[in-house]
Amino acid sequence: MSALLEIKNYKKAFGKTEVLKGIDFSLRQGEAISIIGSSGSGKTTLLRCINFLEIPDEGQMYLRGELLFDAAAKETGDHKSEARLREKRLHFGLVFQNFNLFPQYTALENVSLALKLRA
């Protein structure tokens, strides 16, 4: 069975501080994974890169075997369009550590909003 999501060589630095140093993993349909580590080890940065809230400096992401992101393509401007990033984000959901819910919606409406926007 091929990977549903595959991350290859994800790297991200903020200035001289390397946060992600070549992350590789794959996730198959029906699998669940946990990301564990000490505070400041890059867990949230990895999730933000997967959801395109941050753009990795290096690496590739494949979704169902198709290339969804290649950091090398940043040079061509492919990942700079906000509309293109928004389209890519529709493949992923993210629950933030802090309460970043829309106050006008119920909890159920908040978590189902991405599905409604994708339809």
DSSP file with accessible surface (Angstrom, degrees, kcal/mol):
  #  RESIDUE AA STRUCTURE BP1 BP2  ACC     N-H-->O    O-->H-N    N-H-->O    O-->H-N    TCO  KAPPA ALPHA  PHI   PSI    X-CA   Y-CA   Z-CA
    1    1 A M              0   0  167      0, 0.0     2,-0.1     0, 0.0     3,-0.1   0.000 360.0 360.0 360.0 132.1    0.0    0.0    0.0
    2    2 A S        -     0   0   92      1,-0.1    27,-0.5    62,-0.0     2,-0.1  -0.367 360.0 -86.7 -82.2 164.8    1.4    3.4   -1.0
    3    3 A A        -     0   0   13      1,-0.1    62,-0.3    25,-0.1    25,-0.3  -0.398  20.2-156.0 -72.9 140.2    1.7    6.3    1.4
    4    4 A L  S    S+     0   0   40     23,-2.4    60,-3.4     1,-0.3     2,-0.4   0.900  90.0  15.2 -74.3 -45.7   -1.2    8.7    1.8
    5    5 A L  E    S-AB  27  63A  15     22,-2.2    22,-2.9    58,-0.2     2,-0.4  -0.996  71.3-177.4-131.9 132.8    1.2   11.5    2.9
    6    6 A E  E     -AB  26  62A  64     56,-2.4    56,-2.7    -2,-0.4     2,-0.5  -0.996   6.9-166.3-135.0 128.6    4.9   11.4    2.5
    7    7 A I  E     -AB  25  61A   1     18,-3.1    18,-2.0    -2,-0.4     2,-0.5  -0.961   9.3-168.2-112.4 129.0    7.4   14.1    3.7
    8    8 A K  E     - B   0  60A  77     52,-2.8    52,-2.1    -2,-0.5    16,-0.2  -0.977  61.8 -25.4-125.8 120.5   10.9   14.0    2.4
    9    9 A N  E    S-     0   0A  57     -2,-0.5     2,-0.3    13,-0.3    15,-0.2   0.810  72.6-173.0  56.2  42.0   13.8   16.0    3.8
   10   10 A Y  E     +A   23   0A   0     13,-2.4    13,-2.5    50,-0.1    12,-1.7  -0.523   6.3 177.4 -69.2 126.5   11.8   18.8    5.3
   11   11 A K  E     +AB  21  58A  64     47,-1.9    46,-2.5    -2,-0.3    47,-1.4  -0.987   8.1 173.0-130.6 141.8   14.1   21.6    6.6
   12   12 A K  E     -A   20   0A  25      8,-1.7     7,-2.7    -2,-0.4     8,-2.1  -0.971   3.3-179.4-149.8 131.4   13.2   24.9    8.1
   13   13 A A  E     -A   18   0A  28     -2,-0.3     2,-0.6     5,-0.3     5,-0.2  -0.959  20.0-151.5-128.9 149.3   15.4   27.5    9.8
   14   14 A F  E >  S-A   17   0A  86      3,-2.6     3,-1.9    -2,-0.4     2,-0.3  -0.957  76.5 -48.7-117.0 103.6   14.6   30.8   11.4
   15   15 A G  T 3  S-     0   0   77     -2,-0.6    -2,-0.0     1,-0.3     0, 0.0  -0.499 124.4 -21.1  66.0-127.8   17.7   32.9   10.8
   16   16 A K  T 3  S+     0   0  210     -2,-0.3     2,-0.8    -3,-0.1    -1,-0.3   0.470 116.1 102.1 -90.8  -2.0   20.6   30.8   11.9
   17   17 A T  E <   -A   14   0A  96     -3,-1.9    -3,-2.6     1,-0.0     2,-0.6  -0.755  62.7-151.3 -89.9 110.4   18.4   28.5   14.1
   18   18 A E  E     +A   13   0A 119     -2,-0.8    -5,-0.3    -5,-0.2     3,-0.1  -0.711  23.1 168.4 -79.4 119.7   17.7   25.2   12.3
   19   19 A V  E     +     0   0A  33     -7,-2.7     2,-0.5    -2,-0.6    -6,-0.2   0.848  69.4  35.3 -99.3 -49.4   14.4   23.9   13.6
   20   20 A L  E     -A   12   0A   6     -8,-2.1    -8,-1.7    25,-0.1    -1,-0.3  -0.945  67.1-172.8-108.0 126.4   13.7   21.1   11.1
   21   21 A K  E     -A   11   0A 145     -2,-0.5   -10,-0.2   -10,-0.2   -11,-0.1  -0.355  69.9 -42.6-119.1  50.7   16.8   19.2   10.1
   22   22 A G  E     -     0   0A  20    -12,-1.7     2,-0.3     1,-0.1   -13,-0.3   0.924  70.0-164.8  93.7  57.5   15.7   16.9    7.4
   23   23 A I  E     +A   10   0A  56    -13,-2.5   -13,-2.4   -15,-0.1     2,-0.4  -0.583   9.2 179.9 -79.8 131.2   12.4   15.3    8.5
   24   24 A D  E     +     0   0A 104     -2,-0.3     2,-0.3   -16,-0.2   -16,-0.2  -0.999  15.2 134.0-130.3 132.4   11.2   12.2    6.7
   25   25 A F  E     -A    7   0A  48    -18,-2.0   -18,-3.1    -2,-0.4     2,-0.3  -0.960  31.0-148.9-164.8 162.6    8.1   10.2    7.3
   26   26 A S  E     -A    6   0A  45     -2,-0.3     2,-0.4   -20,-0.2   -20,-0.2  -0.977   5.6-157.9-135.1 152.0    5.2    8.6    5.5
   27   27 A L  E     -A    5   0A  33    -22,-2.9   -23,-2.4    -2,-0.3   -22,-2.2  -0.998  10.0-153.2-131.9 124.7    1.6    8.0    6.6
   28   28 A R    >   -     0   0   95     -2,-0.4     3,-2.4   -25,-0.3   -25,-0.1  -0.643  39.9 -77.4 -96.6 157.9   -0.6    5.3    5.1
   29   29 A Q  T 3  S+     0   0  127    -27,-0.5    -1,-0.1     1,-0.3     3,-0.1  -0.250 120.0  15.9 -51.0 129.3   -4.4    5.3    4.9
   30   30 A G  T 3  S+     0   0   81      1,-0.3    -1,-0.3    -3,-0.1     2,-0.2   0.280  98.7 121.4  87.8 -10.8   -5.8    4.4    8.3
   31   31 A E    <   -     0   0   96     -3,-2.4     2,-0.4     2,-0.0    -1,-0.3  -0.503  45.7-157.1 -82.2 155.7   -2.6    5.0   10.2
   32   32 A A        -     0   0   98     -2,-0.2     2,-0.3    -3,-0.1    -4,-0.0  -0.985   9.7-170.7-128.3 140.7   -2.2    7.4   13.1
   33   33 A I        -     0   0   84     -2,-0.4     2,-0.4    -6,-0.0    -6,-0.0  -0.917  11.9-144.0-127.8 159.5    1.1    8.9   14.2
   34   34 A S        -     0   0  109     -2,-0.3     2,-0.6     2,-0.0    -2,-0.0  -0.952   5.3-149.5-120.3 142.5    2.2   11.0   17.1
   35   35 A I        +     0   0   63     -2,-0.4     2,-0.3     2,-0.0    -2,-0.0  -0.961  27.8 173.6-111.0 114.3    4.8   13.8   17.1
   36   36 A I        +     0   0  154     -2,-0.6     2,-0.3     5,-0.0    -2,-0.0  -0.881  12.7 117.3-123.1 153.7    6.5   14.0   20.4
   37   37 A G        -     0   0   45     -2,-0.3     3,-0.1     5,-0.0     5,-0.1  -0.876  58.9 -66.7 166.0 168.4    9.5   16.0   21.7
   38   38 A S    >   -     0   0   90     -2,-0.3     3,-1.9     1,-0.2     5,-0.3  -0.216  69.0 -73.5 -71.5 165.1   10.5   18.6   24.1
   39   39 A S  T 3  S+     0   0  121      1,-0.3    -1,-0.2     2,-0.1     0, 0.0  -0.331 122.0  20.3 -58.3 132.7    9.3   22.2   24.0
   40   40 A G  T 3  S+     0   0   76     -3,-0.1    -1,-0.3     1,-0.0    -2,-0.1   0.533  86.1 119.8  85.2   7.3   11.0   24.0   21.1
   41   41 A S  S <  S-     0   0   54     -3,-1.9    -2,-0.1    -4,-0.1    -3,-0.1   0.552  89.2 -97.8 -85.5  -6.7   12.0   20.8   19.2
   42   42 A G  S  > S+     0   0    8     -4,-0.2     4,-2.6    -5,-0.1     5,-0.2   0.508  81.4 129.8 109.6   7.7   10.0   21.7   16.1
   43   43 A K  H  > S+     0   0   55     -5,-0.3     4,-2.1     1,-0.2     5,-0.2   0.953  82.0  39.7 -59.7 -51.7    6.7   19.8   16.5
   44   44 A T  H  > S+     0   0   55      1,-0.2     4,-2.9     2,-0.2     5,-0.2   0.894 113.3  55.5 -67.6 -37.1    4.5   22.8   15.8
   45   45 A T  H  > S+     0   0   25      2,-0.2     4,-2.3     1,-0.2    -1,-0.2   0.925 107.4  50.5 -61.3 -42.0    6.9   24.1   13.0
   46   46 A L  H  X S+     0   0   11     -4,-2.6     4,-2.4     2,-0.2    -2,-0.2   0.951 112.1  46.5 -60.5 -47.8    6.5   20.7   11.3
   47   47 A L  H  X S+     0   0   67     -4,-2.1     4,-2.0     1,-0.2    -2,-0.2   0.904 111.7  51.3 -62.7 -39.7    2.7   20.9   11.5
   48   48 A R  H  <>S+     0   0   74     -4,-2.9     5,-2.6     1,-0.2     6,-1.6   0.865 110.4  49.7 -66.3 -33.9    2.7   24.5   10.3
   49   49 A C  H ><5S+     0   0    0     -4,-2.3     3,-0.9    -5,-0.2    -2,-0.2   0.890 109.4  50.9 -70.9 -38.4    4.9   23.5    7.3
   50   50 A I  H 3<5S+     0   0   15     -4,-2.4    -2,-0.2     1,-0.2    -1,-0.2   0.889 114.9  43.6 -64.7 -35.5    2.6   20.6    6.4
   51   51 A N  T 3<5S-     0   0   18     -4,-2.0    -1,-0.2    -5,-0.2    -2,-0.2   0.364 114.2-118.2 -91.6   3.8   -0.3   22.9    6.5
   52   52 A F  T < 5S+     0   0    1     -3,-0.9    -3,-0.2     2,-0.3     3,-0.1   0.722  82.0 121.9  64.9  24.0    1.5   25.7    4.6
   53   53 A L  S   <S+     0   0   54     -5,-2.6     2,-0.3    -6,-0.2    -4,-0.2   0.683  88.0  25.6 -81.2 -21.5    1.3   28.2    7.4
   54   54 A E  S    S-     0   0   51     -6,-1.6    -2,-0.3    -9,-0.1    -1,-0.2  -0.952  87.3-132.0-128.5 152.3    5.1   28.1    7.1
   55   55 A I        -     0   0   35     -2,-0.3    -6,-0.1    -3,-0.1    -5,-0.1  -0.930  23.6-124.4-108.5 121.9    7.0   27.2    4.0
   56   56 A P        -     0   0    0      0, 0.0   -44,-0.2     0, 0.0     3,-0.1  -0.280   7.5-138.6 -60.5 149.1    9.9   24.7    4.4
   57   57 A D  S    S+     0   0   62    -46,-2.5     2,-0.3     1,-0.2   -45,-0.2   0.800  85.7   8.5 -76.4 -31.9   13.3   25.8    3.1
   58   58 A E  E    S+B   11   0A  90    -47,-1.4   -47,-1.9   -49,-0.0    -1,-0.2  -0.975  93.3  60.1-143.7 157.3   13.9   22.4    1.6
   59   59 A G  E     -     0   0A   3     -2,-0.3    12,-3.0   -49,-0.2     2,-0.3  -0.434  57.2-101.0 117.5 172.2   12.0   19.2    1.0
   60   60 A Q  E     -BC   8  70A  50    -52,-2.1   -52,-2.8    10,-0.2     2,-0.4  -0.952  15.2-153.9-133.0 153.2    9.1   17.7   -0.8
   61   61 A M  E     -BC   7  69A   0      8,-2.5     7,-3.0    -2,-0.3     8,-1.9  -0.998   9.2-165.8-128.2 131.7    5.6   16.6    0.2
   62   62 A Y  E     -BC   6  67A  58    -56,-2.7   -56,-2.4    -2,-0.4     2,-0.5  -0.958   2.9-164.4-116.7 136.1    3.6   13.9   -1.7
   63   63 A L  E >  S-BC   5  66A  21      3,-2.8     3,-2.0    -2,-0.4   -58,-0.2  -0.986  80.6 -17.2-121.6 117.2   -0.1   13.4   -1.2
   64   64 A R  T 3  S-     0   0  151    -60,-3.4   -60,-0.2    -2,-0.5    -1,-0.2   0.873 129.8 -53.6  53.1  39.5   -1.5   10.1   -2.5
   65   65 A G  T 3  S+     0   0   58    -62,-0.3     2,-0.4     1,-0.2    -1,-0.3   0.349 115.6 113.4  83.4  -6.9    1.7    9.7   -4.6
   66   66 A E  E <  S-C   63   0A 147     -3,-2.0    -3,-2.8     1,-0.0     2,-0.4  -0.824  75.7-110.2-101.5 138.0    1.5   13.1   -6.3
   67   67 A L  E     +C   62   0A  88     -2,-0.4    -5,-0.3    -5,-0.2     3,-0.1  -0.479  40.9 168.2 -65.9 117.9    3.9   15.9   -5.6
   68   68 A L  E     +     0   0A  21     -7,-3.0     2,-0.3    -2,-0.4    -6,-0.2   0.719  66.5  15.0-100.2 -30.6    2.0   18.6   -3.7
   69   69 A F  E     +C   61   0A   1     -8,-1.9    -8,-2.5    19,-0.0     2,-0.4  -0.993  52.3 177.6-149.1 136.3    5.0   20.7   -2.6
   70   70 A D  E >   -C   60   0A  44     -2,-0.3     3,-1.8   -10,-0.2     4,-0.3  -0.948  20.9-151.3-137.2 116.3    8.7   21.0   -3.6
   71   71 A A  G >  S+     0   0    4    -12,-3.0     3,-1.8    -2,-0.4     4,-0.3   0.815  96.0  66.2 -58.2 -29.1   10.7   23.6   -1.9
   72   72 A A  G >  S+     0   0   70    -13,-0.3     3,-1.0     1,-0.3    -1,-0.3   0.811  91.5  63.4 -63.6 -25.3   12.9   23.9   -5.0
   73   73 A A  G X >S+     0   0   24     -3,-1.8     3,-1.4     1,-0.2     5,-1.2   0.612  78.4  86.0 -75.1 -10.2    9.9   25.3   -6.9
   74   74 A K  G X 5S+     0   0   47     -3,-1.8     3,-1.5    -4,-0.3    -1,-0.2   0.859  80.7  63.1 -56.6 -34.1    9.9   28.3   -4.5
   75   75 A E  G < 5S+     0   0  167     -3,-1.0    -1,-0.3    -4,-0.3    -2,-0.2   0.794 100.6  51.5 -62.4 -27.3   12.4   29.9   -6.9
   76   76 A T  G < 5S-     0   0  113     -3,-1.4    -1,-0.3    -4,-0.2    -2,-0.2   0.539 114.9-116.3 -86.9  -7.1    9.8   29.8   -9.7
   77   77 A G  T X>5S+     0   0   28     -3,-1.5     3,-1.5    -4,-0.5     4,-0.6   0.477  75.0 132.1  88.6   1.1    7.2   31.5   -7.5
   78   78 A D  T 34<S+     0   0   64     -5,-1.2     3,-0.3     1,-0.3    -4,-0.2   0.837  76.4  40.4 -56.9 -34.4    4.8   28.5   -7.5
   79   79 A H  T 34 S+     0   0    6     -6,-0.3    -1,-0.3     1,-0.2    -5,-0.1   0.391  98.5  77.1 -98.4   5.2    4.3   28.6   -3.8
   80   80 A K  T <4  +     0   0  162     -3,-1.5     2,-0.4    -6,-0.1    -1,-0.2   0.722  66.4  98.8 -89.2 -22.0    4.1   32.3   -3.3
   81   81 A S     X  -     0   0   59     -4,-0.6     4,-2.3    -3,-0.3     5,-0.2  -0.520  64.8-149.3 -68.6 124.4    0.5   32.8   -4.6
   82   82 A E  H  > S+     0   0   99     -2,-0.4     4,-2.7     1,-0.2     5,-0.2   0.891  98.9  54.5 -62.6 -36.4   -1.9   33.0   -1.7
   83   83 A A  H  > S+     0   0   54      2,-0.2     4,-2.1     1,-0.2    -1,-0.2   0.914 108.7  48.3 -64.1 -39.8   -4.6   31.4   -3.8
   84   84 A R  H  > S+     0   0   76      2,-0.2     4,-2.0     1,-0.2    -2,-0.2   0.916 112.5  48.2 -67.0 -41.5   -2.4   28.5   -4.5
   85   85 A L  H  X S+     0   0   13     -4,-2.3     4,-2.4     2,-0.2    -2,-0.2   0.913 109.9  52.4 -64.3 -42.0   -1.4   28.1   -0.9
   86   86 A R  H  X S+     0   0  139     -4,-2.7     4,-0.9     1,-0.2    -2,-0.2   0.918 108.4  51.4 -60.8 -40.7   -5.1   28.3    0.2
   87   87 A E  H >< S+     0   0  110     -4,-2.1     3,-0.6     1,-0.2     4,-0.2   0.918 111.1  47.4 -62.1 -42.6   -5.9   25.5   -2.4
   88   88 A K  H >< S+     0   0    1     -4,-2.0     3,-1.6     1,-0.2    -1,-0.2   0.867 104.7  60.6 -68.0 -35.1   -3.1   23.3   -0.9
   89   89 A R  H >< S+     0   0   55     -4,-2.4     3,-2.1     1,-0.3    -1,-0.2   0.752  86.3  76.3 -64.7 -23.2   -4.3   23.9    2.7
   90   90 A L  T << S+     0   0   69     -4,-0.9    -1,-0.3    -3,-0.6    -2,-0.2   0.691  85.8  63.3 -64.8 -13.8   -7.7   22.4    1.8
   91   91 A H  T <  S+     0   0   66     -3,-1.6     2,-0.3    -4,-0.2    -1,-0.3   0.596 105.7  49.8 -80.7 -11.5   -6.0   18.9    2.0
   92   92 A F    <   -     0   0   38     -3,-2.1     2,-0.3    -4,-0.2   -41,-0.0  -0.927  60.9-156.2-133.5 152.2   -5.2   19.4    5.7
   93   93 A G        -     0   0   69     -2,-0.3     2,-0.4     2,-0.0    18,-0.0  -0.916  12.2-168.7-121.5 152.8   -6.8   20.4    9.0
   94   94 A L        -     0   0   48     -2,-0.3     2,-0.6   -43,-0.1    -2,-0.0  -0.985  13.8-155.2-145.5 128.9   -5.0   21.8   12.0
   95   95 A V        -     0   0  133     -2,-0.4     4,-0.1     4,-0.0     2,-0.1  -0.936  29.1-134.8-102.1 119.3   -6.1   22.3   15.6
   96   96 A F        -     0   0   85     -2,-0.6     4,-0.2     2,-0.1     5,-0.0  -0.333  11.5-123.3 -75.2 157.9   -4.0   25.0   17.1
   97   97 A Q  S    S+     0   0  155      2,-0.1     2,-0.2    -2,-0.1    -1,-0.1   0.855  97.8  53.6 -66.0 -37.4   -2.5   24.9   20.6
   98   98 A N  S    S-     0   0  118      1,-0.1     2,-1.4     2,-0.0    -2,-0.1  -0.532 108.2 -87.9 -93.6 166.6   -4.2   28.1   21.6
   99   99 A F        +     0   0  194     -2,-0.2    -2,-0.1     1,-0.1    -1,-0.1  -0.608  57.0 157.8 -78.4  96.8   -7.9   28.8   21.3
  100  100 A N        +     0   0   96     -2,-1.4     2,-0.2    -4,-0.2    -1,-0.1  -0.377  23.7 139.7-114.0  50.0   -8.1   30.1   17.8
  101  101 A L        -     0   0  100      1,-0.0     6,-0.1     2,-0.0    -2,-0.0  -0.629  62.4-107.2 -92.2 153.3  -11.8   29.4   17.3
  102  102 A F    >   -     0   0  101     -2,-0.2     3,-1.7     1,-0.2     8,-0.1  -0.708  27.5-147.7 -76.9 119.7  -14.2   31.7   15.5
  103  103 A P  T 3  S+     0   0  123      0, 0.0    -1,-0.2     0, 0.0     7,-0.0   0.759  92.6  61.6 -65.8 -22.2  -16.3   33.1   18.4
  104  104 A Q  T 3  S+     0   0  125      2,-0.1     2,-0.3    -3,-0.0    -2,-0.0   0.580  99.5  68.4 -80.2  -7.3  -19.5   33.4   16.2
  105  105 A Y  S <  S-     0   0   93     -3,-1.7     2,-0.0     1,-0.1    -4,-0.0  -0.788  83.3-116.0-111.4 154.8  -19.5   29.6   15.6
  106  106 A T     >  -     0   0   80     -2,-0.3     4,-2.5     1,-0.1     5,-0.2  -0.290  39.9 -99.6 -73.4 171.8  -20.2   26.7   17.9
  107  107 A A  H  > S+     0   0   71      1,-0.2     4,-2.2     2,-0.2     5,-0.2   0.927 126.3  49.3 -60.2 -43.4  -17.4   24.2   18.5
  108  108 A L  H  > S+     0   0  129      1,-0.2     4,-1.8     2,-0.2    -1,-0.2   0.922 110.5  49.7 -63.2 -43.0  -18.9   21.8   15.9
  109  109 A E  H  > S+     0   0   75      1,-0.2     4,-0.8     2,-0.2    -1,-0.2   0.892 109.4  53.5 -63.6 -37.7  -19.2   24.6   13.3
  110  110 A N  H >< S+     0   0   22     -4,-2.5     3,-0.5     1,-0.2     4,-0.4   0.934 112.2  42.2 -62.1 -46.4  -15.5   25.5   14.0
  111  111 A V  H 3< S+     0   0  101     -4,-2.2     4,-0.3     1,-0.2     3,-0.2   0.767 117.8  46.2 -77.7 -20.4  -14.2   22.0   13.4
  112  112 A S  H 3X S+     0   0   28     -4,-1.8     4,-1.9    -5,-0.2     3,-0.3   0.504  86.0  93.1 -97.1  -0.5  -16.4   21.4   10.3
  113  113 A L  H <X S+     0   0   34     -4,-0.8     4,-2.5    -3,-0.5     5,-0.2   0.899  81.0  55.0 -60.3 -41.8  -15.7   24.7    8.7
  114  114 A A  H  > S+     0   0   53     -4,-0.4     4,-1.9     1,-0.2    -1,-0.2   0.902 107.1  50.7 -60.5 -40.8  -12.8   23.4    6.5
  115  115 A L  H  > S+     0   0  128     -3,-0.3     4,-1.4    -4,-0.3    -1,-0.2   0.907 110.9  48.8 -63.6 -39.7  -15.1   20.7    5.1
  116  116 A K  H  < S+     0   0  126     -4,-1.9    -2,-0.2     1,-0.2    -1,-0.2   0.902 111.2  49.7 -66.3 -39.5  -17.7   23.3    4.2
  117  117 A L  H  < S+     0   0  120     -4,-2.5    -1,-0.2     1,-0.2    -2,-0.2   0.829 109.2  52.3 -69.0 -31.0  -15.1   25.5    2.6
  118  118 A R  H  <        0   0  132     -4,-1.9    -1,-0.2    -5,-0.2    -2,-0.2   0.805 360.0 360.0 -74.5 -28.8  -13.8   22.7    0.5
  119  119 A A     <        0   0  121     -4,-1.4    -3,-0.0    -5,-0.2    -4,-0.0  -0.090 360.0 360.0 -67.9 360.0  -17.2   21.7   -0.9
